[in-house]
């Protein structure tokens, strides 16, 4: 009888823990650049080698606004001929909060990690948000997490 009570309690406790909801509307591209597909940055991109396989780029024609918020900067990192990360920054807490609210409206409720980072977990792409109090700057990254790594 005690064992049944303990098992019932554990089952109810597990059911009461909120499950992490899947990201809604997972992005498949960013400003026309696809995640996970081979892509060669064209002449509109200005690129420099970031690592042995990485190419960090900016695109002069990009609209530096996301969801109505002015972006301080926007860069793309390509690895193995695929878009790996998109990194952005915004000035100030008010702009960061506005951007975070809009991303939550589109993608659902984020997970909150220690240190204040907000994360959205998708099957192919994760979204990370963080506000750096020292720099008074919000950071936003889209990360493609199924990057093929060639065997050497």
GUVO-713601 format. One line per 3 residues: number of its first residue (from 1); for each residue x, y negated, z negated of N, C-alpha, C, O. Coordinates in pm, 1 decimal. Atoms other than C-alpha are relative to their C-alpha. Layout:
% residues N
NUM = X Y Z X Y Z X Y Z X Y Z  ...
END
This chain:
% residues 152
1 = 81.5 119.4 0.0 0.0 0.0 0.0 86.0 -125.9 0.0 56.8 -221.2 72.3  -88.3 116.0 4.9 280.3 -242.6 -85.9 68.6 -18.6 135.2 81.4 -131.3 183.1  -65.8 7.5 -130.3 459.0 -158.9 241.5 -94.0 -59.4 104.1 -52.3 -141.7 185.5
4 = 97.6 53.1 -95.2 139.6 -230.0 438.9 -18.9 -149.9 -22.5 -29.1 -225.3 74.2  15.1 141.9 32.9 100.9 -565.7 259.5 120.0 -80.3 48.5 104.8 -189.4 103.5  -121.9 68.4 -44.7 462.2 -659.5 331.8 1.1 -10.9 151.9 32.9 -116.8 206.1
7 = 2.5 1.4 -146.4 426.3 -563.3 699.6 -105.5 -97.0 52.9 -81.7 -167.7 150.8  104.3 94.2 -39.4 100.7 -757.9 727.4 47.6 -143.8 -19.5 25.9 -229.2 66.6  -53.7 134.1 26.4 267.0 -1062.1 567.7 102.5 -39.8 105.4 99.1 -151.6 156.7
10 = -102.3 29.5 -100.2 563.2 -1040.0 805.6 -61.8 -24.5 136.8 -18.8 -114.6 208.9  66.7 18.7 -129.0 334.9 -1004.2 1107.9 -67.5 -136.5 6.7 -57.0 -206.3 107.5  64.9 131.6 3.7 133.4 -1310.5 1004.0 101.9 -112.8 0.7 79.0 -216.1 63.6
13 = -105.4 102.6 2.0 451.6 -1508.1 934.5 57.3 -18.9 139.5 80.7 -131.9 182.5  -53.3 8.8 -136.3 584.7 -1426.3 1280.6 -97.9 -69.1 93.0 -56.9 -147.0 179.0  101.3 63.0 -84.8 257.6 -1531.4 1442.7 -14.0 -148.6 -28.0 -54.9 -224.6 59.8
16 = 15.0 141.1 35.3 261.8 -1863.3 1258.6 118.2 -85.5 45.2 109.2 -208.3 43.9  -115.5 75.2 -48.9 605.5 -1961.3 1392.3 -30.2 -44.9 142.1 -61.5 38.7 226.9  31.9 46.0 -134.8 551.8 -2181.9 1697.6 101.7 51.8 101.5 222.8 45.0 79.9
19 = -86.9 -48.9 -107.0 689.4 -2030.5 2014.6 44.8 -117.8 85.3 -29.8 -214.0 103.3  -50.2 104.0 -88.5 904.2 -2244.7 2240.0 -72.8 12.7 133.7 -59.6 113.5 203.1  74.0 -1.7 -125.6 682.3 -2330.7 2533.8 96.1 -17.3 116.6 197.6 -86.1 106.3
22 = -81.5 14.5 -120.0 825.8 -2299.1 2880.1 -15.2 -141.9 54.1 -119.7 -204.9 37.5  4.8 132.4 -59.1 910.2 -2622.2 3057.5 -106.7 -2.0 109.6 -112.4 87.9 193.4  97.3 19.2 -108.2 623.8 -2744.6 3273.7 69.7 -70.3 115.2 162.6 -148.2 93.8
25 = -46.1 70.3 -120.0 695.7 -2858.3 3628.9 153.0 -4.2 8.2 212.6 -110.9 22.3  -146.4 -5.6 -6.4 1056.4 -2740.2 3634.5 49.7 -59.0 131.8 0.8 -21.3 238.3  -47.8 61.8 -123.7 1251.3 -2953.8 3884.3 76.2 98.6 88.5 149.8 184.2 39.4
28 = -72.9 -82.3 -96.9 1381.4 -2786.5 4200.5 101.4 -84.7 76.2 186.0 -32.0 148.5  -91.5 92.1 -66.2 1564.9 -3095.2 4325.9 5.9 -129.7 -80.3 -75.9 -154.2 -168.9  -9.1 132.1 61.1 1679.3 -3439.3 4218.3 30.5 -99.3 110.3 135.0 -92.2 174.9
31 = -12.9 102.7 -104.4 1630.4 -3734.1 4454.0 41.5 61.2 133.8 129.6 10.2 202.9  -23.7 -63.5 -129.3 1629.4 -3498.8 4751.5 114.3 99.3 5.1 134.9 163.8 107.9  -111.9 -95.5 4.1 1929.7 -3290.4 4644.9 -49.1 125.1 -73.6 -86.3 116.4 -190.6
34 = 55.6 -121.0 61.7 1824.1 -2928.1 4576.2 92.1 61.6 -105.0 214.5 57.0 -93.3  -74.0 -80.5 96.8 1928.5 -2728.6 4272.1 8.5 143.0 54.7 -90.3 196.3 105.1  -14.9 -141.5 -31.0 2069.8 -2382.5 4347.8 21.9 36.1 144.7 48.1 152.5 175.1
37 = -21.6 -28.2 -141.7 2103.7 -2413.4 4724.4 127.4 -69.9 43.6 162.7 -175.4 -9.0  -121.5 64.5 -49.2 2420.9 -2488.7 4913.3 -34.5 -137.7 53.9 -134.5 -155.7 123.4  22.6 138.8 -40.7 2448.2 -2861.7 4974.8 134.9 -66.3 15.6 219.6 -58.4 -73.4
40 = -124.3 72.0 -24.6 2727.1 -3064.1 5125.8 -29.6 -149.3 -9.2 -103.5 -201.6 74.2  24.5 143.9 9.1 2728.9 -3428.2 5007.8 46.3 -69.6 128.4 160.5 -53.4 171.2  -31.2 68.9 -125.4 2717.9 -3642.7 5320.9 71.4 -131.4 -21.6 124.5 -158.5 -129.3
43 = -71.1 128.5 1.7 2860.7 -3984.2 5402.2 -59.1 -99.4 -99.3 7.6 -195.0 -138.7  61.7 92.0 95.6 2614.7 -4153.4 5166.7 54.3 19.7 -141.8 30.0 -62.9 -229.9  -58.7 -28.5 130.5 2801.3 -3995.3 4872.6 146.5 -42.3 -3.5 220.4 -25.2 93.4
46 = -140.9 29.0 25.1 3128.2 -4121.7 4730.8 44.4 100.3 -106.5 -7.1 99.8 -218.4  -34.9 -111.5 88.5 3303.8 -3823.5 4571.3 148.6 2.6 -33.0 232.2 -45.8 43.3  -137.6 -27.7 39.1 3620.0 -3736.3 4384.9 3.8 134.0 -71.8 -93.4 173.7 -136.1
49 = -14.6 -130.5 63.4 3750.0 -3403.0 4260.9 -1.7 -17.3 -151.0 73.4 -97.4 -206.7  15.6 8.5 144.9 3644.7 -3351.6 3899.0 76.2 111.7 -70.9 123.8 94.1 -183.0  -73.5 -113.6 52.5 3805.3 -3012.7 3841.3 42.0 83.8 119.9 28.0 39.7 234.0
52 = -44.9 -83.9 -111.0 3942.7 -2726.7 4048.4 -111.2 25.5 101.7 -87.0 22.0 222.4  111.3 -26.6 -89.1 3599.7 -2649.2 4191.6 -105.1 -109.8 0.7 -198.8 -104.0 80.3  104.3 101.0 15.9 3403.3 -2959.4 4090.3 20.8 -124.2 83.6 133.8 -165.7 109.6
55 = -0.9 121.6 -78.9 3314.3 -3263.7 4294.6 -99.8 -95.5 -64.6 -220.3 -70.9 -60.4  86.9 97.8 65.7 3176.6 -3566.2 4104.2 -30.5 -110.1 100.5 60.1 -167.1 161.2  42.7 92.2 -104.7 2973.7 -3798.0 4326.3 -100.0 -102.9 -51.5 -172.7 -79.8 -148.1
58 = 106.0 99.6 14.5 2766.7 -4113.5 4327.7 -51.1 -27.9 140.9 20.5 -8.0 239.1  58.9 29.0 -131.2 2533.0 -4216.4 4608.5 -44.4 -145.1 -0.4 -131.8 -184.2 -77.8  24.3 144.1 -2.9 2524.5 -4584.4 4697.2 -147.4 -34.7 21.0 -194.9 -134.4 -33.3
61 = 139.5 31.2 -31.3 2166.3 -4572.0 4825.2 -100.9 40.9 -105.3 -220.2 16.0 -88.1  94.6 -44.4 102.3 2014.9 -4424.6 4508.6 -68.0 -117.6 -68.3 -4.5 -217.9 -101.1  76.3 95.2 79.0 1740.7 -4623.0 4340.6 34.3 28.5 -145.6 4.6 137.2 -195.2
64 = -41.7 -22.8 138.4 1877.4 -4665.2 3988.2 -114.8 -25.3 -97.5 -102.9 -103.7 -191.6  116.7 -0.5 87.9 1534.9 -4621.7 3828.0 -47.8 144.7 -9.6 -45.3 218.1 89.2  60.9 -130.8 17.5 1383.6 -4306.3 3683.7 -121.5 -18.7 -89.3 -109.4 -63.6 -203.3
67 = 126.1 13.5 73.2 1019.2 -4304.0 3572.9 -18.7 -143.0 -51.6 -66.5 -163.1 -163.2  18.3 140.1 35.2 1019.4 -4684.7 3566.3 106.7 -58.6 -90.5 96.4 -174.4 -130.9  -107.4 46.6 88.6 1335.3 -4712.3 3354.6 126.3 -23.6 82.9 165.2 59.8 164.6
70 = -123.9 32.8 -70.3 1648.5 -4884.4 3484.9 112.8 88.6 -51.8 133.8 100.4 -172.5  -114.2 -83.6 36.0 1947.6 -4650.3 3490.0 127.3 -83.1 1.6 149.4 -163.9 91.8  -131.2 65.7 9.2 2288.0 -4778.3 3383.0 94.5 61.9 103.4 171.7 -8.4 168.6
73 = -78.8 -71.0 -101.8 2453.9 -4513.4 3601.7 -65.3 134.1 29.5 -150.0 182.4 -45.6  53.6 -127.0 -47.4 2376.4 -4194.2 3789.0 109.8 70.1 78.3 166.0 13.1 171.9  -102.9 -74.7 -73.7 2620.0 -3924.9 3902.8 -41.9 145.6 14.6 -122.5 198.1 -62.3
76 = 28.0 -139.6 -32.7 2607.8 -3577.0 4051.2 130.2 77.7 -11.4 236.1 28.1 27.1  -116.2 -87.6 1.4 2846.7 -3290.9 3986.0 -35.0 125.4 79.0 -128.5 198.1 45.3  17.9 -118.3 -83.3 2870.8 -3023.4 4254.0 108.3 101.3 -35.3 225.7 66.7 -48.6
79 = -93.1 -110.0 24.8 3030.8 -2687.0 4179.0 -34.1 110.5 99.6 -151.1 144.5 117.5  19.7 -108.5 -95.9 3076.7 -2413.4 4437.7 -105.4 -35.3 105.2 -188.2 47.8 142.6  89.2 51.8 -105.2 2887.0 -2626.5 4695.2 -146.3 -7.0 -42.2 -235.5 -8.0 42.7
82 = 136.6 12.0 51.0 2579.0 -2650.4 4471.4 -6.7 -110.7 -104.3 90.3 -138.0 -175.0  20.6 101.5 102.6 2434.2 -2926.0 4256.5 -2.1 68.9 -135.7 -86.4 155.0 -160.7  -12.6 -59.9 132.6 2536.4 -2834.5 3901.6 -64.0 -89.3 -105.5 -149.3 -43.1 -181.3
85 = 60.9 92.1 96.2 2450.9 -3143.0 3693.5 -28.3 -134.7 64.4 38.3 -177.2 158.8  29.3 139.6 -29.9 2291.8 -3482.6 3732.7 6.2 -69.7 -134.7 -65.4 -32.3 -227.5  -18.4 71.3 126.7 2401.6 -3724.7 3460.2 -39.3 -145.9 16.7 -3.0 -210.8 114.8
88 = 46.3 138.6 -1.3 2241.0 -4059.6 3380.6 14.5 -61.7 -137.4 19.5 8.5 -238.4  0.7 74.0 126.1 2261.4 -4326.9 3114.4 -95.6 -117.4 13.5 -113.8 -173.3 121.6  86.4 117.3 7.5 2017.7 -4598.0 3005.7 45.3 -84.2 -118.1 94.2 -32.2 -218.4
91 = -35.2 91.2 108.6 2081.0 -4904.9 2792.5 -114.4 -10.5 -99.4 -229.4 -30.4 -60.4  93.3 30.0 107.3 1904.4 -4932.3 2457.5 -98.1 109.0 -36.9 -133.7 194.8 44.0  92.9 -98.3 56.4 1671.3 -4731.2 2239.9 -138.2 -9.5 64.2 -202.6 92.4 88.6
94 = 132.7 18.0 -60.4 1355.4 -4879.9 2391.5 -7.7 68.1 136.7 -105.8 136.4 166.1  -2.6 -65.5 -131.5 1451.9 -4764.0 2742.5 10.9 151.5 -14.2 -54.1 225.9 59.3  -13.6 -143.2 22.3 1558.2 -4423.7 2611.8 -133.6 60.7 -43.1 -174.2 164.8 8.4
97 = 128.2 -50.9 48.9 1228.5 -4377.2 2425.5 -103.9 4.3 111.3 -181.8 99.3 119.7  94.0 3.7 -112.4 1028.8 -4477.7 2734.1 28.9 115.4 96.6 -63.5 182.3 142.9  -39.2 -108.4 -89.2 1223.6 -4231.1 2950.0 -32.3 136.0 -63.1 -84.7 224.4 4.6
100 = 28.3 -125.9 69.6 1193.5 -3952.2 2689.5 -150.0 28.1 -2.3 -190.6 143.0 14.7  145.4 -17.1 1.9 815.5 -4008.6 2664.9 -51.9 41.9 137.2 -140.2 127.3 146.9  44.1 -34.4 -135.2 772.7 -3990.6 3040.9 42.3 141.6 37.3 -33.5 214.4 101.4
103 = -46.3 -137.0 -27.1 980.7 -3673.5 3065.9 -85.5 99.7 -78.4 -116.9 207.0 -27.0  87.4 -86.6 79.5 770.1 -3520.7 2785.7 -138.0 11.3 64.0 -198.6 118.4 61.6  130.5 -3.4 -66.7 451.9 -3614.4 2973.1 3.4 96.8 118.3 -93.6 168.4 143.2
106 = -13.1 -84.9 -118.6 578.8 -3430.8 3281.6 33.5 143.9 -36.5 -25.9 237.1 17.8  -56.1 -132.8 24.6 763.2 -3135.2 3128.9 -45.6 67.4 -129.7 -10.8 183.0 -153.9  46.2 -60.5 125.1 594.6 -3077.0 2791.0 84.6 -43.4 -118.3 164.7 -136.5 -109.3
109 = -68.8 35.1 124.1 728.7 -3086.8 2438.7 141.7 57.9 -0.5 160.8 176.2 27.6  -138.0 -50.9 3.8 1107.4 -3061.7 2402.4 31.0 72.3 -130.9 -38.1 55.3 -231.3  -56.7 -56.3 122.8 1299.0 -2853.6 2152.8 95.0 -105.4 -55.6 162.3 -175.0 20.4
112 = -89.6 95.9 64.0 1489.1 -3066.7 1901.2 113.7 76.7 -64.6 91.9 163.0 -149.6  -118.6 -65.0 55.5 1842.5 -2957.3 1822.4 60.2 -87.6 -108.8 31.8 -207.1 -117.0  -68.0 78.6 102.2 2053.7 -3063.0 1528.5 85.7 -104.5 69.9 139.4 -79.9 177.9
115 = -75.8 109.2 -60.4 2227.2 -3390.4 1598.3 -86.2 -90.3 85.1 -37.1 -190.6 137.0  91.6 88.2 -70.7 1921.3 -3536.0 1770.2 -20.2 28.8 147.2 -95.7 -43.2 212.6  17.7 -28.8 -141.7 1947.3 -3376.7 2114.3 -136.8 63.2 24.3 -182.4 147.8 -52.7
118 = 126.3 -57.9 -44.3 1619.9 -3298.4 2291.1 30.4 86.4 121.8 107.5 46.0 208.9  -25.9 -89.1 -112.6 1615.8 -3004.0 2532.2 -129.5 57.8 55.7 -224.4 86.2 -17.3  105.9 -70.0 -71.6 1380.2 -2860.2 2789.4 69.2 116.6 69.7 168.2 97.5 140.4
121 = -63.4 -118.2 -56.4 1461.1 -2506.1 2895.7 -86.2 57.3 111.2 -201.5 94.6 89.9  68.3 -59.5 -113.0 1364.9 -2383.1 3239.0 68.8 128.2 41.4 168.9 167.8 -18.5  -61.9 -122.9 -50.3 1443.0 -2067.7 3431.6 128.1 -31.5 76.4 225.0 44.1 69.1
124 = -115.1 37.5 -81.9 1687.0 -2247.5 3662.9 68.9 -128.1 -49.2 190.8 -142.0 -39.1  -50.3 133.3 35.2 1726.7 -2601.3 3525.4 -38.1 -33.4 -144.1 -151.9 -11.8 -185.7  25.8 53.6 133.7 1758.3 -2740.5 3172.8 11.0 -152.2 6.3 85.0 -206.9 88.0
127 = -6.8 145.8 11.5 1702.4 -3105.1 3081.5 43.9 -31.8 -142.7 -12.7 20.7 -238.5  -55.0 37.3 130.0 1901.7 -3259.8 2794.8 -8.6 -151.4 -16.7 26.9 -226.0 74.5  6.1 142.5 31.3 1840.2 -3599.1 2631.3 65.8 -24.3 -134.5 50.5 54.3 -228.0
130 = -67.9 34.1 124.5 2047.6 -3767.7 2363.8 16.7 -150.8 -6.4 51.1 -214.0 93.5  -26.3 142.5 18.3 2066.4 -4119.0 2221.6 123.1 -17.5 -86.3 127.3 29.5 -200.0  -125.6 26.0 70.4 2414.7 -4229.5 2118.3 -13.4 -134.8 -71.3 -5.4 -240.4 -8.5
133 = 19.0 121.7 80.2 2362.1 -4480.9 1836.4 121.7 -92.7 6.3 106.8 -214.8 11.0  -122.2 80.2 -1.0 2725.1 -4596.1 1844.0 10.3 -84.3 126.9 43.8 -202.7 121.9  -8.6 70.1 -129.3 2715.0 -4688.0 2212.7 -130.7 -67.7 38.5 -136.0 -141.3 137.0
136 = 134.5 52.0 -28.0 2344.0 -4783.1 2201.7 -41.5 36.2 143.2 -95.0 -45.6 218.1  21.0 -49.4 -135.9 2308.8 -4571.2 2514.8 -72.3 134.6 -3.8 -37.0 223.5 -81.4  69.0 -127.3 -15.5 2066.5 -4296.3 2611.2 64.3 80.3 111.4 103.2 25.4 214.5
139 = -60.3 -89.1 -99.1 2202.0 -3996.6 2800.3 -103.0 104.0 41.8 -175.7 158.1 -41.5  92.4 -97.4 -55.4 2001.1 -3768.2 3026.6 75.3 84.8 101.3 145.4 31.5 187.4  -64.8 -90.5 -95.3 2127.0 -3461.0 3213.3 -97.9 106.3 45.6 -177.0 158.6 -32.8
142 = 67.4 -116.1 -57.9 1968.8 -3208.0 3444.9 112.0 98.5 30.3 210.1 62.8 95.6  -107.3 -98.3 -14.6 2174.4 -2888.3 3443.0 -55.5 125.9 66.9 -147.8 189.3 15.8  34.6 -125.6 -66.3 2142.3 -2601.9 3691.2 80.3 109.0 -68.0 203.1 101.5 -72.7
145 = -71.2 -95.2 84.1 2227.0 -2296.9 3486.7 26.1 135.7 64.4 79.0 225.2 -1.6  -25.2 -127.9 -67.5 2243.6 -2016.2 3742.5 102.2 -15.7 111.3 86.0 37.6 221.1  -105.6 27.1 -96.6 2554.8 -2131.8 3920.3 76.0 127.6 32.5 123.8 195.4 -58.4
148 = -77.5 -119.7 -32.4 2720.5 -1850.1 4114.1 149.8 -27.5 -19.1 202.5 -126.0 32.5  -143.6 15.2 22.2 3079.1 -1807.9 4000.9 73.2 109.2 78.2 55.7 228.0 51.3  -70.8 -101.3 -79.1 3303.7 -1638.1 4253.4 102.5 75.7 -84.5 165.1 19.6 -174.4
151 = -97.2 -84.2 69.0 3518.3 -1351.5 4130.5 133.9 -18.8 68.7 144.3 -12.8 191.2  -133.3 19.2 -58.4 3887.8 -1412.5 4176.4 84.5 123.4 -15.1 199.7 125.1 28.3
END
